[in-house]
């Protein structure tokens, strides 16, 4: 059991480091609030980052529907594995979500000071 835990920890650490690496192949997107329809903006703004209920297994679309357009996105593809690191922020803090093949595998909320 300890060996499996060590392997899983190493895997998730590797995924996190890959997603956070500084590379020119990153795809970043600016907030799209100016181009969204007003109803989408209202829906996204009614949920603060600290209140977001992101669950393991949620799809990228479900999280985007909950939080709106992300402030940054980085995607890496390794053979059949696609890893996407996405962040949303507001005055309460920042939500970081890692998707593996389109599903939430890790999420973290960091409160603003």
C-alpha positions, 0 to 999 in steps of 0.5 A: 500500500505504501508503494502505491501511495508513493507512486501516486504522490510522484505522479501527481507531483509530476503532473503539477510540475508539468502544468506549472512549468514555464514553456512557450507552448503554454496557451493562455487566455485573457479573461473573456468577460467583455465578450460574454453575454451579460447573463453569463457574466451574472452567473459567474459573478454570483459564485465567489471563488471561496464558495465554489463547489468543485468536485473530482470528476467534474468536466471542464465545461461544468467548472466553466459554467460554475465559475465563468471564463478562466484567467489563465489556462495551460495545456500539455499533451503527452501521448493520450494524456492531456493535462490542463491547469486552469485558474480563476480569481476574484477578490476572495482568492484564486481557484486552481484546477487541474484537469486530466483528460477533461475531468477534475483531478485536483483543485485548490483555493488560495485565499487573498490576503 
